Amino acid sequence: MATFEQAEYEARIARTKAEMAARGLDALVVTDVANMHWLTGYDGWSFYTPQCVVIGQELEQPLWIGRGIDVNGARVTTFLKPEHIHPYPDDYVQTPLKHPMGWAGQVLEGYGLGGKRIGVETDSYYFSPRALGALQGALPNASFQDADLLVNWLRIVKSPAEIALMQQAGEIMDLVMSTAIESIDPGVRQCDAAAAIYRAAVSGTPEFGGDYPAIVPMLPTGLGTSTPHLTWSDAPFRSGEATILELAGCRLRYHCPQARTLFLGSPPQRLAEAAKWVVEGIEAALAAARPGATAEAVERAWRETVARGGLLKESRIGYSCGLNYPPDWGEHTLSLRPGDTTELKPDMTIHLIPGIWQDDWGIEISECFRVIERGAEPFCTTPRELIVKR
């Protein structure tokens, strides 16, 4: 039941091994949940306890190491042979006495990796200092190397099968955004709008269903629009206030995010003017986004455009996105900001989100796009504008 054909996973593993060889690594312990999925297909809400996938240069297949009660999840969602699936006993779960990564180290020792050069994802959300210490303690003769983002950078260019899922996520995103816009009116509780958004995201289309997004719906409203990462309450929406909608369509863990700003009533001049310049900046950035262009060149096109309207944004305006799990749909690689000289390539997928946040107001309008030979191709069709409901 893996998402892709086995040959696609095998090609990904081969690319990973090649990069490992270039770094002098004999093995790689993968704890980033999205990277585990990308390499093997493993899918499950089991990342609240330690788990990993191990790639070894001499191993026929990756090893899956996880909690015993999740072993059938590995059998169901991956292509791995049973002998490559290694569950640890439940008395390792959430105890101060021992750690699952110590048990994982014993597994690696059994495969002859005890004295080898092992890469670890040191900044993975679910790989703690205690986990690293337990792994090192179990493998005292191994040498450990920081291999953070090794797999993430391999994921940045999507395969045709991945692009197809991103396109489906874009279709779901259009439905999610239209549902959000329809749901928000004066007097409607924020939580009820969030419930409608979730329903649309999970129901998807008649042809294919949706998945849970890595980030919950962001719905800052009123004064809350001055900051990007607020969710919702049970308070009602009010006339004369804006609401930022930062949402995502998700299909089999592949995300297409999008943001829009909605105003109930007649928007103030400063918001309408900012929206005009934000949209012009986005269009300039999309025009600059083509194979061979750098990430910083795309950001520069945006910045020089909005500067004419007196707008300034110090944070990045976008990032690579796609496959992921909570707490983020970004891939932690390319960023659209000064100094990032990463060259765009066909089938990179990027969320362009140049949000503006001031002391008491803000605006977000974004596009998720695919880099193609002739430039940038947005995944969604929602109009790129300040949405006004009077």
Number of C-alpha atoms within 10 A of each C-alpha: 12 18 20 15 12 15 9 16 20 16 12 18 21 15 14 20 20 14 15 22 13 9 14 13 22 19 24 27 24 27 23 27 24 24 24 21 22 23 24 27 23 24 23 13 11 14 18 8 14 21 25 23 26 24 26 23 19 13 13 11 18 25 23 27 25 26 20 16 12 16 17 13 16 25 18 14 17 23 21 21 14 13 9 18 18 19 20 20 13 12 13 19 16 13 10 7 8 13 20 27 26 21 21 27 20 16 18 22 17 10 12 10 20 20 14 17 17 24 24 23 21 20 15 14 14 18 20 13 11 12 16 18 14 19 24 18 14 20 22 12 14 17 14 19 16 13 19 17 20 20 24 17 14 16 22 22 18 19 12 10 12 18 19 14 20 29 22 26 32 27 21 28 29 22 21 25 24 13 19 23 20 12 18 23 19 16 11 15 18 21 16 17 24 23 14 16 24 24 14 23 28 19 16 24 15 6 6 13 17 23 20 18 27 20 20 20 21 19 26 24 27 19 15 21 26 20 19 19 15 17 19 19 15 12 12 18 21 19 16 14 19 29 27 28 25 25 25 32 32 32 29 19 24 29 34 34 29 26 25 25 26 24 25 19 16 13 19 12 9 10 16 18 13 19 22 16 19 29 21 17 24 26 17 20 25 22 15 20 28 23 18 12 16 23 26 21 21 25 28 19 19 27 23 15 20 22 13 11 15 9 14 13 14 10 12 16 25 23 21 24 27 29 28 24 24 15 11 15 25 22 21 14 17 24 23 28 21 17 12 15 15 16 15 23 21 17 21 22 28 28 26 28 23 26 22 23 17 11 10 11 19 25 27 25 26 23 26 27 27 26 21 17 13 11 18 23 18 18 23 23 11 15 9 20 17 23 19 15 16 12
